Amino acid sequence: MAEEKSFRLAVDCMGGDKGPGEVIHAVALVLPQLNPGDRLFVVGQEPVIRPCMRAAGIENHPQLTIVHSPDAILMTDKPMQALKSKKYASMIRCFELLKAGDVDAVISTGNTKVLVGAGTIKLRMLQGCQRPALTAILPRKFGYTIMVDVGANPETTPEQLIHNGILGALYANGLLGIEKPSIGLLTVGTEEGKGGERINKANLYMKEISKKMDFFKYAGPIEGFDIFQGDVDVIVCDGFTGNITLKSIEGLVHMLKDILSTRIKRNPLYIAAVLMMISLLKSLKSQLRPERFGGAPLLGLSGMVLKAHGSSNRHAIASAILMAKSALTTGIMDRAPGMLQDVNAIIEEFNENSSI
Amino acid sequence: MAEEKSFRLAVDCMGGDKGPGEVIHAVALVLPQLNPGDRLFVVGQEPVIRPCMRAAGIENHPQLTIVHSPDAILMTDKPMQALKSKKYASMIRCFELLKAGDVDAVISTGNTKVLVGAGTIKLRMLQGCQRPALTAILPRKFGYTIMVDVGANPETTPEQLIHNGILGALYANGLLGIEKPSIGLLTVGTEEGKGGERINKANLYMKEISKKMDFFKYAGPIEGFDIFQGDVDVIVCDGFTGNITLKSIEGLVHMLKDILSTRIKRNPLYIAAVLMMISLLKSLKSQLRPERFGGAPLLGLSGMVLKAHGSSNRHAIASAILMAKSALTTGIMDRAPGMLQDVNAIIEEFNENSSI
């Protein structure tokens, strides 16, 4: 049996809602599950991190390295401004470690916009890919689905939709363990010709590619209903639609929680009922929480970058770290460039033939 | 006091999930609330409708006219094919009555795609408007919001976004009784320059128009969160994004219901809890149900067309009919062309000045 490749990860300790202590506790949870050759780089303000490590009993752990970075990206920071004025921020430092090859992956709970913006500038694009894409892992009736792009690239081209689909399928395989992932193209109607030029073109490309590559199934055009009701593993859409859809869903869930809690306060009878239902509500919440998977990958960059939700607790962050390890083991990052090269060749050939 | 204009409405009796009887019962509920000069045209298969009218005790009501139409549009029909092969369908007949000036408005619970497609072909566009737009009336934390377009026109231009915003605000005023409605432009970030060319242009137009017209407030760019969490009365977006967002929300609500009912079946304790919470769940459901308003208008056509949900019961349809009456009383359809003319003039002037 071949020896398992060692795993080196940079963890951005700053920027999460629960503070660096929570991230350090996540690291403490993960350490016993790592191989002896694995290394974790904890990146942040050393005077803040060190006491947290002491409290968690891992201050002198041989597999840990503190990378001091005096600055931190705030949730209110804008990408370009942050890149200029916060060169020594922990998130930026993580990207530098990844770029230099000191680590294989980066995990951050910080500002998503800066993560996308700084990641795109600091790292090279993955060979064969043009633009980064943000993913979200959503629950559906049975299992989970990866939605891509949820906001990195609002004006996605047909080619970029295809790249996102292929990378999404690779991650569905590597992260969720799905053997031959299905890809659906999100649009407004499943008949041919609906949804405009971009969708038509992407649909034609996808059909052609699925004839020639067999690591995924093409489920064809799908509609909004199918995100939660369907059985598609990877949902591909432009970053404009994906971002608005995801945020509107989050807004709805918040509204439902608000309405429920207001009504419950008004009538004490409901308290008894809620107490009875508490385990049901808990299991519902955990099923609806994307953090169950800890992190959602940022696709299209030359290194593995995972975004964990800002509100992640230690268990969610720990699961993101283990997810990165298992995804790297499956060799996603090694397979991606070759796969994109094949895909681009098929698209090019298709365009040449159809323009004759 | 000026005499109230009489109200003439065509009701499509075919195509709803609950059958023509439910529509006729809605008509029976509404009749006592109409003025003596008002007229309702019930459109459908006479041999089916007449017994329903008899059962509802309104067979010979003097304010009712049966318009026999031998055919009916099914939920599976496609717009173009239906227009060709079902010339004598009730929905098509309703549009003909509206076009001929025999009625002031049409209400249908039937196939939305055919309603949009056939409406656009059978009726003229409203003067100053280019494309139809579908609306949805959604609940938010306090009150309701009109979202437009939710699927009629997937490739909406900046000018069309503006038209939809203005018409949406007119309906927010006429249907929801909001004095000076606020309009928000749905996008992926509220900073200037986010969301692409279409959004930037529409944002500039909206700012300019709101300086020169005072019947609405411009709330600026808004994000997906703000649909349910914000306080904007009219949410403007392209028909592609709007359709996917609306359907994904419907899919989520269905999934939640499914999960709940499965879990409840598994544990009898939950049944007791649910019984205790039943009034809470009911009020939640009614707050989340757009049918509370009965119908959502189809904008941009030269007549008033309201779409009621296919699953509407008699009360929802009755409320749609009364909504149409009150909206017509406020003179929406009379004010729209002048308002669009002003808006188009402002856009044209703005484009001329900014191209110098």
Interface residues (C-beta under 8 A of the other chain):
Chain A: K78 K113 P139 R140 K141 G151 P154 E155 L186 T187 V188 G189 E191 K194 G195 G196 E197 E223 G224 F225 D226 I227 F228 Q229 C237 G239 F240 T241 N243 I244 T245 L246 K247 S248 I249 E250 G251 L252 H254 M255 L256 D258 I259 L260 R263 I264 N267 L269 Y270 A272 A273 V274 M276 M277 L280 S283 L284 Q287
Chain B: K78 K113 P139 R140 K141 G151 P154 E155 L186 T187 V188 G189 E191 K194 G195 G196 E197 E223 G224 F225 D226 I227 F228 Q229 C237 G239 F240 T241 N243 I244 T245 L246 K247 S248 I249 E250 G251 L252 H254 M255 L256 D258 I259 L260 R263 I264 N267 L269 Y270 A272 A273 V274 M276 M277 L280 S283 L284 Q287
